[in-house]
């Protein structure tokens, strides 16, 4: 598996070790997710996307923030019922 | 649409729901857009179209997910009104700053300050007030730099109808609202060009060494550290010292050359000041100084939160010990 590709990167934050975290609203085939970018090399790695790691799915995530313990927070839309 | 807030484990990527409309009371999410965390750990979310369409700011309890309204157009009543609130940032006093893409006359957008206690909204900057400077078109992302200036990423400012958008970054004076261009495609010219910049974050200013020289005295290196002017205060930042090159700790021919740790320390220095940080030298390091009076060291300075951002820089310093026999 290669590096994740950006599609519509929208929000950006820096984590405690200087990594760049980018939330992309349309990456990973559409639903979006969070990509970590190495600030020195630009290399991209997947932090979380809807098909892995379990939990609620992303729908158009557009911003990103960090809690004091380093947890990542992302607002998401959900399809209306 | 509805929505919610997801918490992600940064190591595993596992997601858990913090808050969604069906599991906790309070105002409902419709189009949650921006997110920030307050000093006490509360989560603040801007929602473009909550509260009947105008949008507003919702506080989320990080433990229970319960939502409460912070500010919306009818509570408290008064201008300016939200029309399409997007990003969110907090200034040093805890005030909430929100770029709104369609607020103000002409729907050209601006930046609104929200009182975190009362929800009262005041205009920080919009195209007619103050006049002059680059105009907002679609202000979307927001961050504060170390000096407290507001930085706004605008999808389409500087555009003049260039199709896909010709956005850029605008600096806003937090007191006067004065707007100045930070970067746009024609100034300075060069690649890459912005098309629709939506978010903005600031790399932290890292403290530097106040001198290329330091002294070892009473088992401690006194290292002058300059807390960068304009930076927030250096609070619990770290410095680590080690030799630049592998060296022999003992003089014997058979001794192996190694990088020798010369100690580490945390320090807090007010912004813009230089102070001497005392770094206690461990035993091996002291042995080295018994053999050599001058040691070239790499000092690695690391900034840690808050805010939860970090940066590191490494600089060289020449450490000189007092003459042998003197303590």
Interface residues (C-beta under 8 A of the other chain):
Chain A: X9 X10 X11 X12 X13 X14 X15 X16 X17 X18 X20 X34 X46 X47 X48 X49 X52 X53 X54 X55 X56 X57 X58 X59 X61 X62 X63 X64 X65 X66 X67 X68 X70 X71 X72 X73 X74 X75 X76 X77 X78 X79 X80 X81
Chain B: X1 X2 X3 X4 X5 X6 X7 X8 X9 X10 X12 X13 X14 X15 X16 X17 X18 X20 X29 X31 X32 X33 X34 X35 X36 X37 X41 X43 X45 X62 X87 X88 X141 X198 X199 X200 X201 X203 X204 X304 X305 X306 X308 X309 X310 X311 X312
